[in-house]
């Protein structure tokens, strides 16, 4: 979960490594919007003021 305690919208960034995940390729689904994206470890979301974004993250095999 990415949490914004601030008074204005913010882009919040973290990495799979900071979340304790190993690997290089991941899929991330935003559980509020249902959108899914691919990442090589950097996770970024625009979070509204006093809001949150919940992501489900899982490793995938590297594309060939």
VOROZA-631194 format. One line per field, with one value per atom (N, C-alpha, C): residue number from 0; atom name; y, x negated, z negated. Coordinates in steps of 0.02 Angstrom, whole numbers. Each point is the difference from the previous one (the first is absolute). Example, Ala and Ser with C-alpha at 12.3 -4.5 7.8 and 13.67 -1.06 7.14 Angstrom:
BEGIN
num <- (0; 0; 0; 1; 1; 1)
atome <- (N; CA; C; N; CA; C)
north <- (-284; 59; 60; 53; 59; 55)
east <- (-660; 45; -45; 18; -42; 39)
up <- (-390; 0; 0; 36; -3; -37)
This chain:
BEGIN
num <- (0; 0; 0; 1; 1; 1; 2; 2; 2; 3; 3; 3; 4; 4; 4; 5; 5; 5; 6; 6; 6; 7; 7; 7; 8; 8; 8; 9; 9; 9; 10; 10; 10; 11; 11; 11; 12; 12; 12; 13; 13; 13; 14; 14; 14; 15; 15; 15; 16; 16; 16; 17; 17; 17; 18; 18; 18; 19; 19; 19; 20; 20; 20; 21; 21; 21; 22; 22; 22; 23; 23; 23; 24; 24; 24; 25; 25; 25; 26; 26; 26; 27; 27; 27; 28; 28; 28; 29; 29; 29; 30; 30; 30; 31; 31; 31; 32; 32; 32; 33; 33; 33; 34; 34; 34; 35; 35; 35; 36; 36; 36; 37; 37; 37; 38; 38; 38; 39; 39; 39; 40; 40; 40; 41; 41; 41; 42; 42; 42; 43; 43; 43; 44; 44; 44; 45; 45; 45; 46; 46; 46; 47; 47; 47; 48; 48; 48; 49; 49; 49; 50; 50; 50; 51; 51; 51; 52; 52; 52; 53; 53; 53; 54; 54; 54; 55; 55; 55; 56; 56; 56; 57; 57; 57; 58; 58; 58; 59; 59; 59; 60; 60; 60; 61; 61; 61; 62; 62; 62; 63; 63; 63)
atome <- (N; CA; C; N; CA; C; N; CA; C; N; CA; C; N; CA; C; N; CA; C; N; CA; C; N; CA; C; N; CA; C; N; CA; C; N; CA; C; N; CA; C; N; CA; C; N; CA; C; N; CA; C; N; CA; C; N; CA; C; N; CA; C; N; CA; C; N; CA; C; N; CA; C; N; CA; C; N; CA; C; N; CA; C; N; CA; C; N; CA; C; N; CA; C; N; CA; C; N; CA; C; N; CA; C; N; CA; C; N; CA; C; N; CA; C; N; CA; C; N; CA; C; N; CA; C; N; CA; C; N; CA; C; N; CA; C; N; CA; C; N; CA; C; N; CA; C; N; CA; C; N; CA; C; N; CA; C; N; CA; C; N; CA; C; N; CA; C; N; CA; C; N; CA; C; N; CA; C; N; CA; C; N; CA; C; N; CA; C; N; CA; C; N; CA; C; N; CA; C; N; CA; C; N; CA; C; N; CA; C; N; CA; C; N; CA; C; N; CA; C; N; CA; C)
north <- (-58; 58; 61; 47; 64; 51; 34; 46; 71; 46; 71; 36; 21; 37; 76; 21; 71; 33; 66; 40; 9; -29; 4; -66; -12; -62; -6; -61; -11; -63; 0; -61; -34; -62; -38; -56; -7; -50; -44; -65; -48; -52; -48; -53; -68; -49; -69; -20; 20; -17; 30; 63; 31; -37; -34; -39; -71; -17; -66; -52; 22; -46; -8; -61; -11; -14; 11; -9; 65; -3; 59; 21; -45; 16; -16; 49; -7; 26; -23; 28; 31; 55; 35; 17; -17; 17; 49; 55; 49; -28; -17; -32; 47; 65; 47; 8; 9; 13; -63; -52; -62; 0; 53; 2; -41; -31; -42; 28; 0; 24; -45; 7; -36; 48; -27; 41; -42; 33; -34; 13; 22; 9; 65; 52; 65; 3; 18; 6; 72; 27; 72; 8; 42; 14; 71; 30; 66; -13; 26; -12; 66; 2; 62; 20; 62; 26; -44; -19; -42; -65; -26; -60; -56; -55; -58; -35; -38; -45; -68; -51; -68; -38; -29; -36; -74; -43; -71; -8; -27; -5; -73; -25; -68; -5; -46; -8; -35; 17; -34; -17; -48; -17; 57; 9; 53; -12; 53; -8; -25; -39; -28; 43)
east <- (-42; 42; -45; 16; -34; 47; -22; 42; -27; 45; -17; 34; -38; 27; 1; -26; -7; 65; -2; 58; 13; -43; 10; -20; 24; -16; -76; -25; -72; -14; -56; -24; -45; 17; -38; -36; -64; -42; -33; -3; -37; -28; -37; -27; 20; -1; 14; -49; -62; -51; 18; 23; 20; 59; 39; 57; -20; -64; -25; 10; 12; 10; -64; -14; -59; 22; -45; 15; -9; 11; -11; 61; 48; 59; 63; 46; 60; 60; 58; 64; 30; 35; 32; 72; 47; 70; 22; 28; 31; 68; 10; 62; 60; -11; 56; 24; -46; 19; 3; -34; -2; -52; -38; -51; -60; -31; -59; -56; -61; -58; -60; -51; -63; -52; -48; -54; -62; -57; -63; -21; 45; -15; 23; 8; 22; 76; 30; 73; 17; 46; 16; 75; 30; 71; 15; 49; 25; 54; -11; 45; 32; 67; 32; -16; 14; -10; 37; -35; 27; 30; -29; 26; -51; 20; -45; 11; -50; 3; -23; 38; -18; -20; -60; -27; -10; 17; -19; -58; -56; -61; -22; -18; -24; -55; -48; -56; 23; -32; 12; -67; 1; -61; -18; -64; -24; 26; 19; 22; -58; 16; -53; -12)
up <- (0; 0; 0; 43; 2; -31; -51; -39; 5; 15; 4; -57; -49; -57; 12; 57; 15; 20; 4; 16; 74; 43; 72; 31; 61; 35; 8; 1; 6; 39; 35; 32; -51; -17; -50; 36; -14; 33; -51; 15; -40; 48; -27; 42; -28; 43; -22; -55; 7; -50; -68; -2; -63; -33; 41; -25; -18; 8; -18; 55; 62; 55; 40; 20; 41; 72; 46; 70; 37; 66; 42; 39; 8; 40; -40; -1; -40; 37; -21; 21; -62; 10; -56; 20; -43; 12; -54; 23; -44; -19; -63; -21; -1; 1; 3; 72; 46; 70; 43; -21; 39; 55; 8; 52; -19; 50; -10; 42; -27; 37; -14; 41; -8; -26; -39; -26; -9; 1; -14; -72; -42; -70; -30; 41; -26; 2; -56; -5; -14; 38; -5; 8; -42; 6; -20; 34; -20; -52; -60; -56; -21; -6; -19; -72; -15; -68; -51; -52; -54; 27; 54; 32; 0; 31; 5; 66; 19; 58; -24; 15; -20; 63; -2; 58; -18; 47; -5; 47; -25; 39; 1; 60; 5; 52; -11; 47; 64; 55; 64; 31; 46; 35; 48; 11; 44; 71; 35; 70; 43; 50; 43; 60)
